[in-house]
Amino acid sequence: MKLRSRPAALIAPVLLASAVVLPGTNAPAAADDARYSATIRRTEYGIPHISAKDYGGLGFGYGYAFAQDNLCTLASWAVTLRGERSRYFGATADSDDPVSPVTNFASDVYYKSVADSGVVRRLLARPAPVGPSDDLRRMVDGYVAGYNRYLADTGVANLPDPTCRGKAWVGPITATDIWNNLLDLNRMLGSSRLKEAVTGAGEPEAEGPARKPAAGSNGWALGREATRDGHGMLLADPHFPWNGIRRFYQVQLTIPGVLDVSGGSLYGTPVVQIGHNASVAWTHTVSHAQRFTVYRLKLAGDRTSYMVDGRAEPLGRQEVEVTLPDGTITGHTLYTSRYGPVLAVGHTDEVAYALADPNAANLRAADEWLAMARAKDLTQLRAAQDAHQGMPFVHTLATDAGGTAYFADSSVVPNVTDAQARRCEKPSPIPGLEAYVLDGSTSACLWGEDRDAVVPGVFGPGNQPRLTRADYVANSNNTFWMTNPSAPLTGFQRAWGEARTELEPRPRVSLDMIARRLSGTDGLGAPGFTLETLQATVYGKRNHSFELMRSDLLKLCRSHPEPSSSDGRRVNVREACETLRNWNGRATLDSRGAVLWREFFTRLRRPTRPGEPVFSPWRVPFDPARPLTTPRGLKHDEPVVRQALADAVLFFQADRVPLTLTAGQAQHYSSIPLPGCTEGEGCFDRVRMRGELGADGRYPEVDTGSSFLMAVELTPGGPRARTVLTYSLSANPASPHHTDQTVLFSRGRWVTARFTEAEIAADPRLRTATVSG
């Protein structure tokens, strides 16, 4: 990779963010500072229950406990947020971003521009809800002090994790790092997803820099009409990365009489994102709404300005400096517009494109999660969301002890109506861009303003898709419209996603699982959910694509026992067909046929030739009037289908991999066999591997999938919960809690969660420590 200063004439962006903080928040806490005190109790699997008398102490205890388990991950991410990866790890190596990895140089340019632009400083100077609340500020400061206290007590040279023990890049963190981590989380599917297009400091991905990560997460909120005992119940099943800063950490946070919340908290954040208290439970799934827009700029003759309403406006300019391992400093020039950073793609002498991200200056989400954790019922939870309006890219599904189920896409969405899109939309400069491209030469195409919006330019609560039910709401990253098939949601602006569109197999199997449980036709006993049948339903491991295509596949097997492969060879598929005929369609550890089906089904969906569209294998096409039963069947008479089966079988034969290869043999995490199947196949608790099946009959290690499973029943006597953190509590390979819950997940088992004082005290493995600083 050749590193050099970027010519000023080449247009690229500057970001509207900063790593500057208010006085007193950017210095590491001293080890002898006695402002904070907390109690850390750990129950089985190392799960911490942290209590303190105030928010600062609670943050301190949390930061200390988290550092005990995962200091290296956050230490590495702090280097990333400061734009210093090239200095320590080399400019051409990949960054540690688990969602949108780029080269360290591109990462440094991006985060240096964030650090230099000033938005965090400006947000911290604002009162809530635009700026952080006093409670959140105290938690962040305490979290930083707790992390630093653990580091000071232990010493870099004595850290238990060999990943960063004795490394020069490990040191105290600052409140700056945590605020920037919160900002970056909110930008995850916007600016931070487009680092290379934003900076021009690397080549865009082959599939296009604007494509979203594979959508993950399942969420069910069950109301009193869906549960056997009339209690509210919730299933949380987020599908986030299994490595790096976007992992969940399981924790309970308590200030007696003020806050008591348990659940999953993303690394480096002092609040619970998915969880429950005594009377409310909630979860999130990734929304299909547009996260940003792109504006097409009409450049003036000198390319240093652009036209708006007939008048020239100068481009802003920012010089970013990145330090390399040998100490050399290299510069990079970035540009911005009134809309946001100017992209390094699509520009000519006449036009350029600018990214407008409504989450570019959003720190509100953390306060929203904190307020949701204090809610006593759904009315208060909705009020918390309306007050902060900070959810960056997710739906919310929630229930309460009264047995009401609630769904909302309350995420931050640019206010572009359908009528405005028709007037302003322009061709996209980026293939696969999932956002409006609008005319930037007229202020008539600026985002609209809702009177109930906390900040300008986004849709307010009155225009958000919402649904309240007594039976259930569910989402598996489908759009809002099939939240409950009995009450389809329609009539919303297209910026929220499309209604009456085809459901992928995973959302379909999710709704089918609920329907079978409510009718009692799933083999789990009488109709209606109990906590136990909810757990069993989740671990069913159904492969819905196989269920929908099985009968037609067997017809293919009978009529074409020796189909031709893509290179013209005749292939005997009788043994493969017998394997699939005997498979029960479940992706369990010992399922013989699950991997063979995946290899066949994956080949079905690949383009037959470069540049051609993906082939649709469905015999019965999608019908909007029958969204739960279409598409279905397999085009078993199509030559391309027969060829896909022949090619899959040839792969197994060529590498002498048994056709009966099981999921447990083929897919692993830290050498632990894992059940489950992939997104496209229609598996509820999906897994994703880092690459294709190898000649040794193994996939690369699982890197994404079900991450923090939580089933909660809100009874009059308090919550009953079962959880499993699929990759376990600690990223430290030397920790006893590095894979202990992964083994549980592999075997289909759960942890009985401890929430009340009596439950925590009853654990025979309870360990208690008081920390202060």
KOLTIKOL-652834 format. One record per residue (C-alpha): x, y, z; residue in one letter. Coordinates in steps of 0.5 Angstrom, whole numbers, padded with zeros to 4 digits, always signed. Example, Ala and Ser with C-alpha at 12.3 -4.5 7.8 and 13.67 -1.06 7.14 Angstrom:
2
+0025-0009+0016A;+0027-0002+0014S;
//
This chain:
773
+0000+0000+0000M;+0003+0007-0002K;+0002+0012+0003L;+0002+0019+0001R;-0001+0026+0002S;-0008+0026-0002R;-0008+0032-0007P;-0013+0038-0005A;-0017+0037-0012A;-0019+0030-0010L;-0025+0031-0006I;-0026+0027+0000A;-0030+0028+0007P;-0029+0031+0013V;-0033+0028+0019L;-0037+0032+0024L;-0035+0029+0030A;-0030+0030+0036S;-0026+0026+0041A;-0025+0033+0045V;-0029+0033+0052V;-0031+0038+0057L;-0026+0040+0063P;-0024+0034+0068G;-0027+0028+0063T;-0021+0027+0059N;-0016+0025+0064A;-0015+0018+0067P;-0017+0017+0074A;-0012+0017+0079A;-0012+0010+0083A;-0012+0014+0090D;-0019+0018+0088D;-0024+0016+0093A;-0030+0019+0090R;-0033+0012+0088Y;-0035+0005+0091S;-0038-0001+0089A;-0040-0008+0090T;-0038-0013+0085I;-0042-0020+0086R;-0040-0026+0081R;-0045-0032+0081T;-0044-0038+0076E;-0040-0037+0070Y;-0037-0031+0072G;-0043-0026+0071I;-0043-0020+0075P;-0048-0016+0079H;-0046-0009+0081I;-0049-0005+0086S;-0047+0002+0088A;-0051+0008+0092K;-0050+0013+0086D;-0049+0013+0078Y;-0041+0014+0079G;-0040+0009+0084G;-0044+0004+0079L;-0040+0006+0073G;-0034+0005+0077F;-0036-0002+0079G;-0038-0004+0072Y;-0031-0001+0069G;-0027-0005+0074Y;-0031-0012+0073A;-0031-0011+0065F;-0023-0010+0065A;-0022-0016+0069Q;-0025-0020+0064D;-0024-0016+0057N;-0019-0010+0058L;-0015-0012+0052C;-0021-0012+0047T;-0023-0005+0050L;-0015-0003+0050A;-0015-0004+0043S;-0021-0001+0041W;-0019+0006+0044A;-0013+0005+0040V;-0018+0005+0034T;-0022+0011+0036L;-0016+0015+0037R;-0013+0014+0030G;-0007+0010+0032E;-0007+0003+0029R;-0002+0005+0024S;+0003+0007+0029R;+0002+0000+0033Y;+0000-0005+0028F;+0002-0003+0021G;-0002+0001+0016A;-0004-0004+0011T;-0006-0009+0017A;-0014-0010+0018D;-0017-0006+0023S;-0021-0009+0029D;-0028-0007+0027D;-0032-0013+0027P;-0037-0010+0023V;-0034-0006+0018S;-0026-0008+0018P;-0022-0003+0013V;-0014-0002+0013T;-0011+0001+0019N;-0009+0007+0015F;-0017+0008+0013A;-0019+0007+0020S;-0014+0012+0023D;-0016+0017+0017V;-0023+0016+0019Y;-0022+0017+0027Y;-0017+0022+0027K;-0022+0026+0023S;-0028+0025+0028V;-0023+0027+0034A;-0021+0033+0030D;-0028+0036+0028S;-0031+0038+0035G;-0038+0034+0035V;-0037+0031+0042V;-0035+0037+0045R;-0041+0041+0042R;-0046+0035+0045L;-0043+0035+0052L;-0044+0042+0052A;-0051+0041+0051R;-0057+0040+0056P;-0061+0033+0056A;-0064+0030+0052P;-0059+0033+0046V;-0053+0032+0051G;-0052+0027+0056P;-0056+0027+0062S;-0052+0028+0069D;-0053+0021+0071D;-0050+0018+0064L;-0044+0023+0065R;-0043+0020+0072R;-0043+0013+0070M;-0038+0015+0064V;-0033+0018+0069D;-0034+0012+0074G;-0033+0007+0068Y;-0027+0010+0066V;-0024+0011+0073A;-0026+0003+0075G;-0023+0001+0068Y;-0016+0005+0070N;-0016+0003+0077R;-0016-0004+0075Y;-0011-0003+0070L;-0007+0001+0076A;-0008-0005+0081D;-0006-0010+0076T;+0000-0007+0071G;+0000-0008+0064V;+0006-0013+0065A;+0002-0017+0069N;-0005-0017+0066L;-0008-0024+0065P;-0010-0024+0058D;-0004-0025+0054P;-0007-0022+0048T;-0004-0015+0051C;+0000-0017+0057R;+0006-0012+0056G;+0004-0009+0050K;+0006-0001+0049A;-0001+0000+0046W;-0004-0001+0053V;-0006+0004+0058G;-0011+0008+0061P;-0017+0010+0058I;-0021+0017+0058T;-0028+0019+0058A;-0027+0021+0051T;-0026+0014+0049D;-0032+0012+0052I;-0036+0018+0049W;-0033+0016+0042N;-0035+0009+0043N;-0042+0011+0044L;-0042+0015+0038L;-0039+0010+0034D;-0044+0005+0036L;-0050+0010+0034N;-0046+0011+0027R;-0045+0003+0026M;-0050+0003+0020L;-0048+0010+0017G;-0042+0014+0017S;-0038+0008+0020S;-0040+0003+0015R;-0038+0007+0010L;-0031+0009+0012K;-0027+0008+0006E;-0032+0011+0002A;-0032+0017+0007V;-0024+0017+0007T;-0022+0015+0000G;-0016+0012+0004A;-0017+0005+0001G;-0021+0001-0004E;-0028+0000-0003P;-0031-0008-0002E;-0032-0012-0008A;-0040-0012-0006E;-0040-0004-0005G;-0038+0000+0001P;-0046+0002+0002A;-0048-0005+0003R;-0051-0007+0011K;-0048-0013+0014P;-0052-0019+0014A;-0058-0017+0018A;-0059-0021+0025G;-0063-0022+0031S;-0070-0025+0033N;-0074-0021+0038G;-0081-0024+0041W;-0085-0020+0046A;-0091-0024+0048L;-0097-0021+0051G;-0102-0024+0056R;-0106-0028+0051E;-0100-0032+0048A;-0098-0034+0055T;-0101-0040+0059R;-0101-0036+0065D;-0103-0029+0062G;-0096-0026+0064H;-0092-0022+0059G;-0086-0026+0056M;-0080-0024+0052L;-0075-0027+0048L;-0068-0024+0046A;-0064-0027+0041D;-0059-0021+0038P;-0054-0023+0032H;-0048-0019+0033F;-0041-0021+0032P;-0037-0026+0036W;-0031-0022+0036N;-0029-0015+0038G;-0032-0009+0041I;-0039-0011+0039R;-0040-0017+0043R;-0045-0017+0049F;-0043-0017+0056Y;-0048-0020+0061Q;-0049-0016+0067V;-0054-0013+0073Q;-0053-0006+0075L;-0057-0004+0081T;-0057+0003+0085I;-0062+0001+0091P;-0069+0004+0090G;-0067+0007+0084V;-0064+0002+0078L;-0064-0005+0078D;-0063-0008+0071V;-0060-0014+0068S;-0058-0016+0061G;-0053-0015+0055G;-0049-0009+0055S;-0044-0008+0049L;-0037-0008+0050Y;-0035-0001+0053G;-0042+0002+0054T;-0044+0003+0061P;-0051+0001+0060V;-0055-0005+0059V;-0058-0005+0051Q;-0062-0011+0052I;-0065-0013+0058G;-0070-0013+0064H;-0072-0010+0071N;-0077-0013+0075A;-0083-0011+0071S;-0081-0009+0064V;-0077-0013+0059A;-0074-0011+0052W;-0070-0013+0046T;-0068-0010+0039H;-0067-0012+0032T;-0064-0009+0026V;-0069-0004+0022S;-0069-0004+0015H;-0070+0004+0015A;-0066+0008+0011Q;-0060+0010+0016R;-0057+0016+0012F;-0058+0020+0005T;-0053+0022+0000V;-0053+0029-0003Y;-0051+0030-0011R;-0047+0036-0011L;-0047+0041-0017K;-0039+0043-0017L;-0037+0050-0019A;-0032+0051-0024G;-0026+0051-0019D;-0028+0044-0016R;-0027+0048-0009T;-0035+0050-0008S;-0041+0047-0010Y;-0048+0050-0012M;-0054+0051-0007V;-0060+0055-0010D;-0056+0058-0015G;-0050+0061-0010R;-0044+0058-0009A;-0042+0055-0002E;-0034+0053-0001P;-0032+0046+0001L;-0030+0045+0008G;-0023+0042+0008R;-0019+0038+0014Q;-0012+0036+0014E;-0011+0029+0018V;-0004+0027+0020E;-0003+0019+0021V;+0003+0016+0025T;+0006+0010+0022L;+0010+0005+0026P;+0017+0008+0024D;+0015+0015+0027G;+0013+0018+0020T;+0007+0022+0019I;+0003+0022+0013T;-0002+0027+0011G;-0009+0026+0008H;-0014+0032+0006T;-0021+0031+0007L;-0027+0035+0005Y;-0034+0037+0007T;-0041+0040+0005S;-0047+0043+0009R;-0050+0036+0008Y;-0044+0032+0011G;-0037+0029+0009P;-0036+0029+0001V;-0035+0022-0001L;-0029+0019-0005A;-0033+0016-0010V;-0037+0018-0016G;-0034+0025-0017H;-0033+0028-0023T;-0031+0035-0025D;-0038+0037-0025E;-0041+0033-0019V;-0039+0030-0012A;-0043+0026-0007Y;-0044+0028+0000A;-0046+0023+0006L;-0052+0026+0011A;-0052+0022+0017D;-0057+0023+0022P;-0053+0019+0027N;-0047+0023+0026A;-0048+0027+0032A;-0053+0022+0036N;-0051+0021+0044L;-0058+0020+0046R;-0058+0013+0045A;-0055+0011+0052A;-0059+0016+0056D;-0065+0012+0052E;-0063+0005+0055W;-0062+0008+0062L;-0069+0011+0062A;-0072+0005+0059M;-0068+0001+0065A;-0072+0005+0070R;-0079+0004+0067A;-0084+0001+0071K;-0089-0001+0065D;-0089+0000+0058L;-0092+0007+0058T;-0086+0009+0062Q;-0082+0006+0057L;-0085+0009+0051R;-0084+0016+0054A;-0077+0014+0055A;-0076+0013+0048Q;-0081+0019+0046D;-0076+0024+0050A;-0069+0022+0048H;-0071+0019+0040Q;-0064+0016+0040G;-0065+0009+0038M;-0059+0009+0032P;-0061+0003+0028F;-0066-0002+0031V;-0073-0004+0033H;-0076-0004+0040T;-0080-0010+0042L;-0082-0010+0049A;-0087-0013+0054T;-0089-0011+0062D;-0092-0015+0068A;-0099-0013+0065G;-0098-0017+0059G;-0098-0012+0054T;-0093-0013+0048A;-0090-0007+0044Y;-0087-0006+0038F;-0084+0000+0035A;-0079+0003+0030D;-0077+0009+0034S;-0070+0009+0030S;-0067+0015+0028V;-0069+0016+0020V;-0068+0022+0016P;-0074+0025+0014N;-0075+0024+0007V;-0082+0023+0005T;-0084+0019-0001D;-0087+0026-0005A;-0080+0029-0003Q;-0076+0023-0006A;-0080+0023-0012R;-0078+0030-0013R;-0071+0030-0011C;-0068+0023-0012E;-0062+0022-0017K;-0058+0016-0020P;-0054+0013-0014S;-0046+0013-0015P;-0045+0007-0011I;-0048+0000-0013P;-0052-0003-0008G;-0053+0003-0004L;-0059+0002+0001E;-0061+0010+0001A;-0064+0016-0002Y;-0059+0020-0007V;-0062+0027-0007L;-0061+0033-0011D;-0056+0038-0007G;-0057+0044-0011S;-0063+0046-0008T;-0065+0047-0001S;-0072+0044-0003A;-0069+0037-0002C;-0067+0038+0005L;-0069+0033+0010W;-0076+0035+0013G;-0078+0037+0020E;-0083+0034+0025D;-0086+0038+0030R;-0085+0032+0035D;-0078+0031+0034A;-0072+0032+0039V;-0067+0034+0033V;-0069+0037+0026P;-0069+0033+0020G;-0071+0026+0023V;-0078+0023+0023F;-0082+0024+0030G;-0085+0019+0034P;-0092+0021+0031G;-0089+0018+0024N;-0086+0012+0027Q;-0089+0005+0026P;-0092+0002+0032R;-0096-0003+0035L;-0099-0005+0041T;-0102-0012+0042R;-0105-0017+0048A;-0102-0023+0044D;-0095-0022+0041Y;-0091-0018+0037V;-0085-0021+0033A;-0079-0019+0028N;-0073-0022+0025S;-0070-0017+0021N;-0076-0017+0017N;-0080-0010+0015T;-0085-0007+0020F;-0091-0010+0016W;-0091-0017+0019M;-0090-0015+0026T;-0096-0019+0027N;-0100-0022+0021P;-0107-0021+0024S;-0105-0013+0024A;-0101-0012+0018P;-0097-0005+0019L;-0098-0001+0012T;-0098+0007+0010G;-0091+0009+0013F;-0086+0013+0008Q;-0082+0008+0004R;-0076+0011+0008A;-0078+0006+0014W;-0078+0000+0009G;-0083-0003+0004E;-0089-0006+0006A;-0092-0012+0003R;-0085-0015+0001T;-0083-0022+0001E;-0081-0025+0008L;-0074-0028+0008E;-0074-0035+0011P;-0072-0033+0018R;-0078-0029+0019P;-0083-0034+0016R;-0080-0039+0021V;-0080-0035+0027S;-0088-0033+0025L;-0089-0040+0024D;-0086-0042+0031M;-0090-0038+0034I;-0097-0040+0031A;-0095-0047+0032R;-0094-0046+0039R;-0101-0042+0040L;-0104-0047+0037S;-0101-0053+0040G;-0099-0056+0034T;-0091-0056+0035D;-0091-0062+0039G;-0089-0058+0046L;-0096-0060+0049G;-0102-0055+0050A;-0103-0048+0047P;-0099-0042+0049G;-0092-0040+0052F;-0089-0042+0058T;-0082-0040+0060L;-0080-0048+0059E;-0084-0048+0052T;-0081-0042+0050L;-0074-0044+0051Q;-0075-0051+0047A;-0078-0047+0041T;-0072-0043+0041V;-0068-0049+0040Y;-0072-0053+0035G;-0066-0052+0030K;-0071-0052+0024R;-0068-0051+0017N;-0074-0047+0014H;-0072-0047+0006S;-0071-0055+0007F;-0078-0055+0010E;-0081-0051+0004L;-0077-0055-0002M;-0076-0062+0001R;-0082-0065-0003S;-0080-0062-0010D;-0072-0064-0008L;-0075-0071-0008L;-0078-0071-0014K;-0072-0068-0017L;-0068-0074-0014C;-0073-0079-0017R;-0073-0076-0024S;-0066-0074-0025H;-0061-0079-0021P;-0055-0077-0025E;-0055-0070-0027P;-0050-0066-0030S;-0045-0061-0026S;-0043-0055-0029S;-0037-0058-0032D;-0041-0063-0036G;-0040-0069-0032R;-0045-0074-0030R;-0046-0075-0022V;-0049-0080-0019N;-0053-0077-0013V;-0057-0083-0010R;-0053-0083-0004E;-0054-0075-0003A;-0061-0076-0004C;-0062-0082+0001E;-0058-0077+0006T;-0063-0072+0005L;-0069-0076+0005R;-0067-0079+0012N;-0065-0072+0015W;-0071-0069+0019N;-0069-0062+0017G;-0066-0060+0024R;-0059-0056+0024A;-0057-0060+0031T;-0050-0062+0032L;-0051-0069+0030D;-0056-0068+0024S;-0054-0072+0018R;-0056-0068+0012G;-0055-0061+0014A;-0049-0059+0011V;-0050-0062+0005L;-0057-0058+0004W;-0053-0052+0006R;-0048-0053+0000E;-0053-0055-0005F;-0058-0049-0003F;-0052-0044-0003T;-0050-0046-0010R;-0058-0045-0012L;-0057-0038-0010R;-0051-0036-0014R;-0051-0032-0020P;-0050-0037-0026T;-0045-0033-0029R;-0041-0026-0027P;-0046-0020-0027G;-0052-0024-0028E;-0058-0024-0023P;-0058-0029-0017V;-0063-0035-0019F;-0069-0035-0016S;-0070-0043-0014P;-0078-0042-0012W;-0083-0046-0016R;-0089-0042-0013V;-0087-0034-0013P;-0088-0029-0007F;-0095-0027-0007D;-0097-0021-0002P;-0104-0023-0001A;-0100-0030+0002R;-0094-0027+0005P;-0093-0033+0010L;-0094-0039+0005T;-0090-0036-0001T;-0085-0037-0004P;-0085-0044-0003R;-0083-0050-0007G;-0077-0052-0011L;-0076-0051-0019K;-0074-0058-0019H;-0075-0059-0027D;-0070-0053-0028E;-0063-0055-0031P;-0059-0050-0026V;-0062-0053-0020V;-0060-0060-0022R;-0053-0057-0024Q;-0053-0054-0017A;-0054-0061-0014L;-0049-0065-0018A;-0044-0059-0016D;-0045-0060-0009A;-0044-0067-0009V;-0038-0067-0013L;-0035-0062-0008F;-0036-0068-0003F;-0033-0073-0007Q;-0027-0069-0009A;-0025-0068-0002D;-0027-0075+0001R;-0032-0071+0005V;-0038-0075+0008P;-0044-0073+0005L;-0047-0074+0012T;-0043-0069+0015L;-0046-0066+0021T;-0046-0059+0024A;-0042-0061+0030G;-0037-0064+0025Q;-0037-0058+0021A;-0038-0051+0025Q;-0034-0049+0031H;-0032-0043+0036Y;-0026-0044+0040S;-0026-0052+0038S;-0033-0053+0041I;-0038-0056+0036P;-0044-0051+0034L;-0051-0053+0032P;-0055-0048+0027G;-0055-0046+0020C;-0054-0040+0016T;-0059-0034+0015E;-0061-0035+0008G;-0063-0042+0009E;-0068-0040+0014G;-0065-0042+0021C;-0068-0038+0027F;-0062-0038+0031D;-0057-0037+0025R;-0049-0038+0025V;-0045-0035+0020R;-0038-0037+0019M;-0032-0033+0016R;-0031-0037+0009G;-0033-0043+0005E;-0033-0051+0007L;-0026-0053+0007G;-0023-0059+0004A;-0022-0062+0011D;-0030-0062+0012G;-0030-0056+0016R;-0032-0048+0016Y;-0028-0043+0018P;-0029-0041+0025E;-0036-0038+0027V;-0036-0030+0027D;-0043-0028+0028T;-0050-0031+0030G;-0054-0032+0036S;-0050-0028+0041S;-0054-0026+0048F;-0060-0031+0048L;-0065-0029+0054M;-0072-0031+0055A;-0076-0028+0061V;-0083-0029+0064E;-0085-0023+0068L;-0089-0026+0074T;-0093-0022+0080P;-0087-0025+0084G;-0082-0022+0080G;-0078-0024+0073P;-0076-0031+0072R;-0070-0031+0066A;-0066-0036+0063R;-0060-0034+0059T;-0054-0036+0055V;-0048-0032+0053L;-0046-0036+0047T;-0039-0034+0046Y;-0038-0033+0054S;-0036-0027+0058L;-0029-0026+0057S;-0025-0026+0051A;-0019-0027+0055N;-0017-0034+0053P;-0014-0036+0059A;-0020-0034+0063S;-0025-0040+0066P;-0030-0036+0063H;-0028-0036+0056H;-0032-0041+0053T;-0036-0044+0059D;-0043-0042+0056Q;-0041-0043+0049T;-0041-0051+0052V;-0048-0050+0054L;-0050-0047+0048F;-0047-0052+0044S;-0051-0057+0048R;-0058-0053+0048G;-0057-0051+0055R;-0059-0045+0059W;-0057-0041+0065V;-0062-0040+0070T;-0061-0032+0071A;-0061-0029+0078R;-0064-0023+0079F;-0067-0022+0086T;-0062-0021+0093E;-0065-0028+0095A;-0063-0031+0088E;-0056-0028+0088I;-0054-0030+0095A;-0057-0037+0094A;-0051-0039+0089D;-0046-0043+0093P;-0041-0040+0088R;-0042-0033+0090L;-0036-0029+0090R;-0036-0022+0093T;-0031-0016+0093A;-0032-0008+0094T;-0028-0004+0090V;-0027+0004+0091S;-0023+0009+0088G;
//
